[in-house]
């Protein structure tokens, strides 16, 4: 494997670092208390990745088994326990555990033991924020056809 083609062609570098403070307000708060912090949007990383901090509020929640055709998804548990489906079983992951799921890989995640925090990384940087926003607003008013179209639009294939 070699390095990818250059994306920066200048001679002296540039000032372009972006700081996101850890004590900022969440971008989204779900009715169940889950919080989503946008750390790096695909629109700000040149489409290379998206990074989000997900904080489970306490009540068990999270998506069942699914896969994505266009994006990889990685999980890094910061605090608590997050149960992650690895394609064959639900595995309890603790602080410091990392799970990477390539495109097409079956996965899901949930908190079963109360509050937990994790990082969610998507590559390339798909616009997941709209997906998270709609889930926070709710999908109960969608017809089955609208729900299926919404999931297809956001590359969620349920199994």
C-alpha positions as CSV (number, residue, x, y, z in Angstrom):
1,X,0.0,0.0,0.0
2,X,1.3,3.5,-0.8
3,X,0.3,7.0,0.2
4,X,-2.7,8.4,-1.7
5,X,-2.2,11.2,-4.2
6,X,-1.4,14.6,-2.8
7,X,-4.4,16.9,-1.9
8,X,-2.3,19.9,-0.9
9,X,0.1,21.3,-3.5
10,X,1.4,24.4,-1.7
11,X,5.0,24.9,-0.7
12,X,4.7,26.3,2.9
13,X,1.6,24.8,4.5
14,X,-1.3,26.8,5.7
15,X,-3.2,27.8,8.8
16,X,-6.3,25.5,8.7
17,X,-6.5,23.6,12.0
18,X,-10.0,23.6,13.6
19,X,-10.5,23.2,17.3
20,X,-13.7,21.8,18.8
21,X,-13.8,22.1,22.6
22,X,-14.9,19.2,24.6
23,X,-17.2,21.2,26.8
24,X,-19.3,22.6,23.9
25,X,-23.1,22.1,23.6
26,X,-24.3,19.0,21.7
27,X,-25.6,19.5,18.1
28,X,-28.6,17.2,18.9
29,X,-30.4,16.0,22.0
30,X,-32.7,13.1,21.5
31,X,-36.0,12.7,23.5
32,X,-34.4,9.8,25.3
33,X,-31.4,11.9,26.5
34,X,-28.9,10.8,23.9
35,X,-26.6,13.5,22.7
36,X,-24.7,13.9,19.4
37,X,-21.7,16.2,19.1
38,X,-20.5,17.0,15.6
39,X,-16.7,17.0,15.8
40,X,-15.8,16.9,12.1
41,X,-18.4,16.9,9.4
42,X,-17.6,15.5,5.9
43,X,-18.3,19.0,4.5
44,X,-15.4,20.3,6.6
45,X,-12.9,17.5,5.9
46,X,-13.1,17.5,2.1
47,X,-15.4,14.5,2.3
48,X,-12.6,12.3,3.7
49,X,-14.4,11.4,7.0
50,X,-17.0,12.5,9.6
51,X,-16.5,12.2,13.3
52,X,-19.2,12.4,16.0
53,X,-19.3,11.9,19.8
54,X,-22.3,9.9,20.8
55,X,-23.4,10.0,24.4
56,X,-26.1,7.6,25.4
57,X,-28.4,9.2,28.0
58,X,-29.2,6.0,29.9
59,X,-32.2,4.2,28.6
60,X,-31.2,1.3,26.3
61,X,-31.2,2.5,22.6
62,X,-29.4,2.0,19.4
63,X,-29.9,0.5,15.9
64,X,-30.2,-3.2,15.2
65,X,-28.2,-5.1,12.6
66,X,-27.6,-3.2,9.4
67,X,-24.9,-2.4,6.8
68,X,-23.8,0.4,4.6
69,X,-22.9,0.1,0.9
70,X,-20.9,3.4,0.6
71,X,-19.3,4.1,4.0
72,X,-17.1,2.4,6.7
73,X,-18.0,3.0,10.3
74,X,-15.8,2.8,13.3
75,X,-16.5,2.9,17.0
76,X,-14.3,3.9,19.9
77,X,-15.7,3.5,23.4
78,X,-14.8,6.4,25.6
79,X,-16.9,5.6,28.8
80,X,-19.2,2.9,29.9
81,X,-20.2,-0.2,27.9
82,X,-21.5,-0.2,24.4
83,X,-22.7,-3.5,22.9
84,X,-21.7,-3.8,19.3
85,X,-22.9,-6.3,16.8
86,X,-19.9,-7.7,14.9
87,X,-21.9,-9.6,12.3
88,X,-22.2,-12.8,14.3
89,X,-22.8,-11.7,17.9
90,X,-23.4,-8.7,20.2
91,X,-20.1,-8.0,21.9
92,X,-19.8,-5.9,25.1
93,X,-17.2,-3.2,24.5
94,X,-15.7,-1.1,27.2
95,X,-13.6,2.1,27.5
96,X,-10.7,1.9,25.1
97,X,-12.2,-0.8,22.8
98,X,-12.3,0.0,19.1
99,X,-14.4,-1.7,16.3
100,X,-14.0,-1.0,12.6
101,X,-16.7,-2.1,10.1
102,X,-15.9,-1.9,6.4
103,X,-18.6,-1.0,3.9
104,X,-20.9,-4.0,3.6
105,X,-20.1,-5.2,7.1
106,X,-23.0,-6.2,9.3
107,X,-23.1,-4.2,12.6
108,X,-25.3,-2.5,15.1
109,X,-24.8,-0.8,18.5
110,X,-26.6,-0.2,21.7
111,X,-26.2,0.7,25.4
112,X,-27.6,-2.0,27.7
113,X,-26.0,-0.8,30.9
114,X,-27.0,2.8,31.2
115,X,-25.0,5.9,30.1
116,X,-22.0,5.5,27.8
117,X,-20.0,7.6,25.4
118,X,-18.3,6.7,22.1
119,X,-16.8,8.2,19.0
120,X,-18.4,7.3,15.7
121,X,-16.2,7.7,12.6
122,X,-17.5,7.5,9.0
123,X,-15.3,7.3,5.9
124,X,-15.7,8.8,3.5
125,X,-17.5,11.8,5.1
126,X,-21.1,11.1,4.3
127,X,-23.6,13.7,5.5
128,X,-24.8,11.7,8.6
129,X,-25.9,14.8,10.5
130,X,-29.1,15.0,8.5
131,X,-29.8,11.3,9.3
132,X,-29.2,11.9,13.0
133,X,-31.4,15.0,13.0
134,X,-34.3,13.2,11.4
135,X,-34.0,10.3,13.9
136,X,-34.1,12.9,16.7
137,X,-37.2,14.5,15.3
138,X,-38.8,11.0,14.9
139,X,-39.9,8.8,12.0
140,X,-43.2,7.7,13.5
141,X,-45.2,10.0,11.1
142,X,-43.5,8.5,8.0
143,X,-45.3,6.0,5.9
144,X,-43.5,2.7,5.4
145,X,-42.5,3.9,1.9
146,X,-41.2,7.2,3.2
147,X,-39.2,5.4,5.9
148,X,-37.7,3.0,3.4
149,X,-36.8,5.9,1.1
150,X,-35.2,7.8,4.0
151,X,-33.1,4.8,5.0
152,X,-32.0,4.2,1.4
153,X,-31.1,7.9,1.0
154,X,-28.9,7.5,4.1
155,X,-27.3,4.2,3.1
156,X,-28.9,2.1,5.9
157,X,-29.8,-1.4,4.9
158,X,-31.5,-3.3,7.7
159,X,-31.2,-7.1,8.0
